[in-house]
Amino acid sequence: MPSSHVLVLNCGSSSLKFAIIDTVSGDELLSGLAERLGELDPQIKYKFNGDKQLIALSPNDAHQTAIAKLVELVKQLQLDSNLIAVGHRVVHGGEHFTKSALITPDVIEAITKTSSLAPLHNPANLLGIEAAQSAFSHLPQIAVFDTAFHQSMSPEAFLYALPYTLYKQHGIRRYGFHGTSHAFVSAEAIKILDLNETNSKVISAHLGNGCSVTAIKNGKSVDTSMGMTPLEGLVMGTRSGDIDPGIFNYLTEQLNYSAKQIDTLLNKESGLLGISELSNDCRTIEESAADGHQQAALALDIFCYRLAKQIAAFVVPLGGLDALIFTGGIGENSDVIRAKVVAHLSFLGLEIDNDKNLAARFGSEGVITKQTAPCAIVVPTNEEWMIANDAANIAQEQK
């Protein structure tokens, strides 16, 4: 059997998530995280054959060092001989990319130009690409874009009601994110439920520290809740989601906030954390709400209400609903939030099945409602497999 292993890299500003995946079996042979890169105590945590290990790095070691250590580890574990490609998660592809792409100088230039739309993400993604090209120069490198899946949206869905020149000259529009996850779970749900992909209407709710909802008609994204940046849309762990833009002016003129302070407020101090004043971790908030903490309960109520409103709104572009998909860390594990959201959507014919809802947690998939059409279903996401699969397909095309 030909080699089928792909190294998947997901570079953040101070982290590097990695995995080696067999694209034939779907097995994850190696997985890990290099964290706190560029800080005083960086380290690499990894899992191989069920064993968890830790590699301490030197103070201020960055992505290049982490990838060099990863190369050593891959060779030490004798996983290098079967590698056929490196797949990179790239957050923002702008309008340049409607699908995954072999990384060439032109692709790097396009990712660089798009960095202004994702200043916290794309530069980090480029660091990972540069380091991986140096370390794995013999392997094809493939970029897989979070935004690509949403490039099927029509102008009525992706344009803001701003002067048109801002879109034409500066690319100010809605792009959407979590595309790899939405693409994976929607395809899986269509298979599990035996739906016709060319005549299907599903809504995918990816719920984690970042949250987004996507309306998927006939296998294609037709609308999504995140916008030009991942800040738009739902209430999230630390992000506010949609707010009145007039609040910006009030914060600057009445409360003397700077632009940087507002950015920090909306991205890092709001959402579940801001309302509860406890945590951005849904588990902590659920436990506190159960113990009678009023702001924790309020945070859950606001989160679920806003999520249900967005799901209901996306029935409009679909013209109906076959299935509602829950995925991501919260979507896959919080039976409490799923039950609250489904209760809000009872007018669509959805009714939670408590036993099924409890069973579909911690990696288990399954329908969680009493009715079969429409239904709500939990599908664990697997973005790494999607990246690996795209990378393997493109690598094979290059031979």
Number of C-alpha atoms within 10 A of each C-alpha: 4 7 13 20 29 30 28 27 27 21 26 24 20 15 22 23 19 22 23 25 24 22 21 13 9 16 12 18 16 20 18 20 20 27 22 20 25 17 14 12 14 21 21 21 15 21 16 13 9 9 7 11 11 13 14 11 20 14 14 14 17 22 25 18 16 24 21 16 16 19 17 14 16 17 12 10 11 10 16 18 10 13 19 21 24 25 35 29 26 27 31 29 28 26 15 15 19 16 16 22 18 17 19 13 9 9 17 15 12 16 26 19 14 20 21 14 20 19 14 13 17 25 21 23 25 19 17 26 26 14 17 23 16 13 16 17 10 10 15 20 27 28 28 28 25 25 25 27 25 29 23 15 20 12 10 10 15 21 18 16 8 10 9 14 10 12 14 10 8 11 17 21 22 26 30 31 28 26 24 23 25 32 23 17 24 30 17 16 23 19 12 14 16 9 17 12 17 10 10 19 26 31 27 29 30 27 23 18 18 22 28 29 27 29 30 28 22 16 19 23 25 22 27 30 25 23 20 21 17 23 23 21 23 29 28 27 25 24 28 23 23 15 14 6 8 8 11 16 12 12 15 14 11 9 9 11 16 13 12 8 13 16 15 14 17 18 18 17 20 21 27 28 22 20 21 21 15 15 18 24 15 23 13 13 24 19 13 17 18 12 11 11 15 13 18 25 20 16 24 22 15 16 21 23 19 17 25 20 14 20 22 16 12 22 17 11 14 19 9 15 22 19 24 23 27 27 24 25 20 23 25 25 25 21 20 16 19 22 20 17 22 22 18 17 17 11 10 16 16 23 20 22 15 14 10 17 23 16 16 21 20 12 13 13 21 19 24 28 22 16 14 15 14 19 23 29 27 27 27 26 25 16 20 26 23 20 28 30 22 21 30 27 14 19 20 12 8 8 5
